[in-house]
Amino acid sequence: MPLARPENPKILFLFSDTGGGHRSAAEAIIEALDLEYGDLIDTKMVDVFREYAPPPFTRAPELYTHLVRVPQAWRLGYHLSDGHRRAMLFNAGTWPYVRRNTRKLIAQNPSDLIVSVHPFANAPALSAVRLMGEQRPPFITVVTDLVTTHALWYHRRADLCLVPTNAAYQKALECGLRSKRVQVVGLPVANRFCQPASDKPALRVQLGWPKDLPVILLLGGGEGMGPLERTAKAIGRANMPATLVIVAGRNKELKSRLESYPWTKPTFIYGFVHNMPDIMHAADIIVTKAGPGTISEALNAALPMVLYSRLPGQEDGNVTYVTGKGAGVWAPQPEQIVAALWNWIDHPDLCQKAAHRSRSLARPDAARKIAGILAERLGVE
């Protein structure tokens, strides 16, 4: 009788769709695990809010979309809750309410390793697994904010905390984590963003874009948020010798309005796309909000950045990071965006210099590094 095949070790990923970066980071790590270790490791993703939170937290992804549209309120909430002691008070206050659901999450998803890519998942999950005693699985946090990171990311009972930048490393130490439990690895992005750039003219032919004009890529996140329409029309009125590519995300009404606008230069408008790596690699300049995931993808695609909006508190450091390293500019008003674009179009050497700075900041091996760390914890070679 053949021997039974031992079960693969299991990794449970805790995330939530409050912003696109948490899901995409988890998916990038899982992709790297598959590429490096094939079918030797099983993985599962759980949306901690949608699947296991008590009401009203089950509506957190929808509430997030509304909250980020009120930047003053977001800034106030961010700063009032940030800080090690305030984070501890928040965790202590919410634990009685989420305790039953979190214990259910852990019980229904047995695993050999837990990886959190969301700050609100850390404390509840660690409190639940603590009850397992010596049988508890290791717990690793992967921080998916880039520079200005909230104290809720850093819990002293986590076995390891993987951070994207030196600034995030310093914040971890300020929150009481020991240095041997914190590693700087970069922010994980999908493998296709990290590949060497394809032939740009060929990609443009594939996408149906003109080959002989610089390409400006305008993004507003998965939901088409921020002053995307106003920015797009300002660029259109500037009548630059360039192709404009606009990704409106899931915002169908915005996409429809943009499609009906009388553009005078080649303009391509998309909704939610699945070929963003190709689109980025075919572009020359990106105009975007200062989200950590998009910035990391743009760095890997060696794109100069014009950053036009940010979440107060959470994304302030992202702007400073990009502009301070020479990889982009901060232009919060449409006329400033247009001026920055004209400067790069009129001075391609400056645009190329920013592209080189962007490439130098990229960490294309971040997802594979994290995959290696997780596999080592599981004893998989």
N, C-alpha and C positions, 0 to 999 in steps of 0.2 A: 504493500500500500504506500503510495507516494506521501512524503511529508507535506503537511500543510504549509503553504507559503506565508511567512510572517507578514503582518499588516504593515503598510507604509506608515512612517510617522506623519502626524497631522499638524498643520499650522492653522490656527484660527486668526483671521484678520478682522479687526474691529474698525469700522469706518462709519461715515454717514455722509449723505449728499447735501451737506450744508457747505456749499461751494464745491466746485469741481475737483479741487486738488486732492482731497482725501481718497476718493475712489480711484482716480487715475494713478496716484502713488501706489496704492495697494495692487492695482492691476499691473503696474510696471514691475513691482517686486515679484509677483507671481509669474509674469512672463520670463523674468530673469531666472527664476527657479526652474521653470520648464526648460529653458535653453541650456542651463548648466547641468541639471540633474535629471532631466527627462521625467520618467514616471516614478522616481524613487521617493518623492515627497507628495503627499496629498494636501490640498489647500482648500479653505472655505472662507468666503467673505460674508460678514453679517453686518447689516445696517443697524446699529445699536438703537437709533431713534425709531425708525419705521417698524422694526420687527420686535423690539423688546422693551421700549420705554413706556411708562405709564402716561396717560393723557395729562396735560396737553403736550408733553414732550414728543409724542408721536408725530406732531405737526411741525417739528423743528425745521425740516428742509423747506417747507413752504413759508414759515415765518422768517427764515433767514433771508429769503428773496425780498421780503418787504422791509426788513430791518436795514439792509444795506442801502436802501434808497433814502434813508434818513441818517446821513453821516454824523450829524451832531449827536444824535441819540446813541449811535454806535460808538463814537469816541468816548462819551461819558461812561457807558457800560463797560467798555474795554478797560479804561484806566481805573475805574472804581473797583474792578474785580482783579486787576493785575497786582502781583506781589505774593510772596510765599505765604505769609500769614493769612492774607485775604483768601487765597486759594484754599488753604486748609479749612477756614471757616465755611467757605462755600461747599466744599466736599462734605464736611461734617453735617451741614444743614440739609443737604439733598439726599444723603445716604438713607435715612429712614424711609423716604418716599420711593426710592428706586431699588431698595434692597431686594424685595421679592422678585422683581423682574430681572435684576442682574443675576441673582442666584439661578433663576430659571435659564437664562442665557448660557451660563457656564455648564449647568447640568445637561442641557440639551445639545451642547456642542463640545463633547469631550475632545481634548487635544493634547498634544505633546509640547506645544509651544503656542503662546498667545502673542500676537503682534498688534499693537494699537497704532493707528495712524490718525487718531482724532483725540484732541485734548480732553473732551468731556467723558471719554470712555475709560481713561486711566484709573482714576480713583475708585469708581464703583467696581470695576472688574478686579482690581487688586484687592479690594476688601472682600469680594466674593471668593476669590481663589485662596485667600489667606486662611479661610475656614477649612481648606483641604489639608492643612498641615504640611507634612513632609512630602505628600503626594502631589502637591500643587505643581502645575507646569511652569517653566520659566516664562517671564513676562518681559517683552522688549517694546520700547516706544520708538517709533520712527517719526520725528518731528517734520511736519510738512509745511510749516511756515518758514520763511527764508532767513530773515534777519531779526525783525521785531517779534519775538516769540513770547507768548503769554505764559504766566507761571503755572497754569493748569497742565501744561505739557510735562512738567517735571515733578515726578513723584519719587520719593526716596526709596520706596519698596520695589521699584522697577529694577530688574536685574541688569538692564542695559538700556541706555538712551542714545540713539543714533541721530545726529543733528547735521544740518546742511552747511553751516558756516561757523566761523570762529566766534562771531557775535552770539550765535545760539549756544555755543559751547560755554561762553562766559556767563550767559543767563542761567544755564543749568547749574553752574558752580554757585552762583548767587542764591539759587533756590535750595541749596544744601546737598546737591548730588556730589558724590565723590568722583574725582577726576578719572579714576580707573573704570568707572561705570558710564563714561560718556565718550563717544567717538565722533569725529567729524568725517562724514562720508559723502556729503553732497545730497541733493534732492533727487529721488528716483524719477526718471521719465521713461516713456516707452522706448524700446530698442530702436525703432525706426528713426527717431529724432537723433539718435547717437551715432548713426552710420555716417561714413564719409559722404560729403555732399555729392549728389548725382550731377550729371551734366545738366546745367541749368537751362540752356536753350532746348534740350530734348524734353525736359519736364514741362516747359512752357508750351511746346507743341502738343504734348499729351493733354494738357489742361485747356488748350485752345486759346492761349494768351499770345499777344504779340511778342516776338523774340527780341525786338530791337529797342524796346523802351524799358527804363527802370520800373520796377514793380513795387508799389506801396501796398502793404497788407494792413488792413484796418480790422481790429478785433474788439469785441465787447463782452467776452466771456460766453459761456454756454447759453446764457439767457439773453444775450444781446443787451447787457445793462450799460449804464452810464450815458453820457451825451454822444452816443454813437451816430445818430442821425444828423445832429447839428455839425459834428466833426466831419462826417462824410460830405455834406453839402458845402462846407467851407473849403475842403480840399478840391471839390469839383469846380467851384467858382474861381479858384485860383488858376485854373487852366494850365496846369503844369504839363510839361512833356513827359508824361508817365502814365503807366497803367495803374488803375486803382482796383484793388480786390477787397471786397467787404464781406465779412462773415457775420451774419446777423444772429447766428445760433438758433435757438428754439423760438425766437420772437417772430412769429409768422406775419403779424401786422406790420412790424418794422420792415421786414423783407419786402412785403408788398408795396409799401410806400416808397422804398428806395428803388424798386424796379420801375415805378411810374415816373421817377424823376428824370428830367431831360439832361442827361450827362453829355458833355461835349468831348470828352476823351474816353478811350477804351476803359470800360468799367464792368466788373464781373461781381455779381451778388449771389451769395450762397446762404443757405440756412445752416442747420446743424450738419457738420461734415465729419466724415470718418477718414479722410485722407489729409489731415492737417500736416503731417510730416512732409508730404510732397508739396503742399501749398507753401509751407515755410521755406523749404529748400529752393523753391522756384522764385521766391521773393527777394528783394534787395533791402527793404526797410520795413520794420513793423511798427505800427501805431497801436498801442494797447493800454489797458489798465494795468496797474502794477501788481497783478496776482502772482504768487510765487511759482505756480506751475507753469504759467505762460512765459514768465521770465526765464525759467530754467530751460524750457523748450527752445526759446529764442536764442539763449546762449549756446546751446548745442547745435543750433542751425546757423550760428555765427551771424546773427542779424543785429544791426544797429537798431536801437529802440528809441521811440518817442513815447514817453509815458504821459498819459493825459488825465488819469484819475487814480485814486487809491482809497482803500478803506482806512479811515483815520485810526491811528494807533497801530493796528495790525500790519498795515502795509507801508507805514512811513519809512521804516528802515530799508525796504526794498528800493524805494526811489533813491535814497542816499547811496545805497550800494551800487546801483547801476550808474548813476551820474558820477559818483566819486571815482569809479574805476574807469571812466571814459567810454563806457559801452552804450551810452544813450544820454538823452536830455529829458528834463521835466518841462512839460508844456501844458498846463491845465486849461488854457483857453484856446478856442479854435484858431484865433489869429496867431498865437504863439506856435501852434502845431504847424500851420502853413509856413511861417517864417523858418522853422527848423527844417522842414522838408525842402524848401527852396535852397537853404544853405547847403544841404547835402547834395542836392541835384546840381547846383552850380559849382560845387567843390567836391567832386567824386573822390578826391584823395582823402578828404576829411571823413567821408562816409566809409571809405575802405579802412581807415585807421580805427574807427569805431567798431567795424566788423571784426578786425583783428583783436581788439580788446574784448569784445564779446566772446570770441572763440577761446581766448586765454582764460576766461572765467568758468568755462564749461567743465562739468564733471561727468563725462559720458559713461564712466564706469560705476556710477553711484548705485544703480539698481543691482548690478552684478556683485558689487562689494557687499551690499546688504544681503543678497541671496547667499553668498559665501559664509557670512557671519551666522545666518539662521541655520544653514546646513551644518556648520561646525557645532552649534549648540545641540543639534539633533544627532550628531555622530555620523552624519552622512558624508561620504567622500565621493 
